[in-house]
């Protein structure tokens, strides 16, 4: 498995969530967690 480090530049005025997954269900879990935490995202 190859791992890479990347620089992410973002404005200070935004919130940024980065999620990574190998399985579709895990991606769905990330989505459900975000929507249940902040419904208007």
C-alpha positions in Angstrom: 0.0 0.0 0.0 1.3 3.4 -1.0 0.7 6.3 1.4 1.1 9.9 0.3 1.2 13.2 2.3 -0.5 16.1 0.6 -0.9 19.7 1.6 -4.4 21.0 1.8 -4.8 24.8 1.7 -8.1 26.2 2.7 -9.5 29.6 3.8 -9.8 30.2 7.5 -13.5 30.9 7.0 -14.5 27.4 6.1 -14.8 24.1 7.9 -13.1 21.2 6.1 -13.8 17.5 6.7 -11.7 14.9 4.9 -12.8 11.3 5.0 -11.2 8.3 3.3 -12.5 4.8 3.0 -12.1 1.6 1.1 -15.6 0.3 1.6 -18.8 1.9 0.3 -20.6 1.3 3.6 -17.9 3.4 5.4 -18.4 6.3 3.0 -22.1 6.1 3.7 -21.4 6.1 7.4 -19.3 9.3 7.1 -22.1 10.9 5.1 -24.8 9.9 7.7 -22.6 11.2 10.5 -22.1 14.6 8.9 -25.8 15.0 7.9 -27.0 14.0 11.4 -24.5 16.4 13.1 -25.1 19.4 10.8 -28.4 18.9 8.9 -27.9 21.9 6.6 -24.5 21.1 5.1 
